[in-house]
Amino acid sequence: MSYRFCKLMFMAVILIASAETAAADKCQGFKFEQVQNLSLQDLGRMTQQKVAAGKPGSVVFIPFDDEDHPQQGNFRALGLVFARVGDLGETPIGGYIWISKKAHSGAYAITKKDNSVSITFHTEGKQRCTTSHLDFELKQMGKIYVNGGFIGAVK
C-alpha cells in the first residue's frame, strides 16, 4: 500500500472516531411523559409547588426532592407539571418532566401572556443537549401544548 493511501485511511479513522465521540457527548436534555395517576412514593418525594396563574387557568410545577427522585434509564424526574382551568370536577392534564442525567441540572421560567401561561424548563451547565428546553403551555379553552405540540385539553 502506498504512503498516501495509509495516510488517508488513518485520517478517516480519526474523523469517524471524533464524530462518534461528539455524538456520544450530546444528550437528550428533556422528555415529557404524560400521566394520569401517581404513586404514593412519588407524592412523598415532592417539594413545594410553584403555580403560574393567568386568564386561561393555572400551570402547576411540583419539583422532586434533589436527593430523592424517580429515575428511568439515563433520566431522572425533575418534577411533575400539570394544568388546570379551575372548574370543579375537572381532569387536569400533565405529567413528569424528565431530565437527562448528563444535563446535571435544570431550571425553569414562568411566562404569562394574555391568552396563555407556560413554564419553560431548560438545562444548565456546559453539557450540550439536543433538547435543551421543554415548554409546557396552557392556552385558551384549556388546551395544553408541549414544545408546540397539542397533547390534550383540561376537561
N, C-alpha and C positions, 0 to 999 in steps of 0.2 A: 504494500500500500504506500501511496505517496505521502509525503510530509503534509502537503496541503489538505488532503482528504482526512488524515488523522486530526489535524488542527480543527477542521470544520466539524467533525464528529464530536470532539471534545467540547467545542463551543455550544453545540446543540444540546449536549447533555447538561451543561451548566445552565442554559436558558430554561430547559424543561424543569430542572430541579428548582430554579428560582421561582418559576411560575407556580409550581406546586406548593412551595413554602409560602408564597404570598397568598394563595388561595386558602391554605390551612390557617393562616393568621387572621383571616376575616371571620366574623361571626354574624349570626343572625341575631340582632340585638333584642328584638321583642317578638312575641306572638300573643295572640288573644285566643282564649278558649271560653266559648260561651257555655254557661252552666245554669241550671235551674234550681239545684239543691246543693247544700254544703254539708260537710261532715261536722260533727261536734268538735272534733280535734282541730279542724281548720278554724272554726269560730274562736276557739281558745287561743289561737296563735295571733289573732288580730289585735291591732292597737287603735289609737284614736282616729276616728273617721274625719275626713275632710269633705265639706259639702260646698258645691258651687250651684247657686240658685239663680234662675233667670226667668224670663217670660214663659218659655216652653215647659219649665219644670226644674228638676234638680239632678245633678250628676254627683254621685257619692263615691268617694275612694276610701277604702279601708286598707291601709298597709299591713303587711305581716310584720311581726317582730323580726328584727335584723338577725337574731340568733336562732330563731325557730320558725321555719317557713317550709311549705311543701316544696318538693323537688321532683323533677321529671327529666331524666337523662341529663343533658347539658344545660338545663334551665332550672331556675328557682323562681318561685312565685313572689312577685313584688307586692301584690295585693289583689284585692277584689274591687272592681268598678261596676257600678250599675246606674241606671237612670230611672226616674220616676216622675210622674206628672202631678201627683198629689191627690188623685181620686181615691176614694175609699174602695177597697177590694181590688185594686189594680194589680197586675202582674208585672213587676219590673223586668227589664232586660239588662243582662250584664254577664260578667264572667271574670276569669282570672287573667291578670296581666303577668305574663312570663317573661323574664329577662335572662339572657344568656349569662352563664357563669363567667364567661370570658369578658363580658362588658363591665364587670366589677361593681358598678353602682348605677342607679337610675334616679332621675329627678323628674319632677312634673311641674307644669304650669297650667293655671286655670285661665280660660278665656271666656268672657261673657260678651255676646253681641245682642242686638235687638231681637233676633229670632233664633238664637242658638246658645247653648252652653257646652263647653268642651273642656276636657282635661287632656293635655298632651304630655306623654311620657317620653323622655329622651335619655340616651346613655351619657355617662360622664367618663372622663379618663382618656387615655391615649389610644385605646383599642378601637380600631375602625370596624364598624359593624355594617352589614348590608342593610339592615333595618334599624337605623339609629333612632327612630322615633315611632310612637304609636299614638294615634289621635282617636279618642272616644268622644263622639259628639251627639248631643240631643238636639233635635230640630223641632219645628212646629209639628203638631199632630202626633207627638210622642215618637217620632221616627228616630232610630239610632243608627249611626254610621261609625264604622271603624276604618280609619285611613281612607275615608271617602266612599267605602262600600257599604250599602244598606244591609243591616243584619236583622232588623225586626222593628216592631213598634210596641210601645207600652200599651197594654190592654186592661 
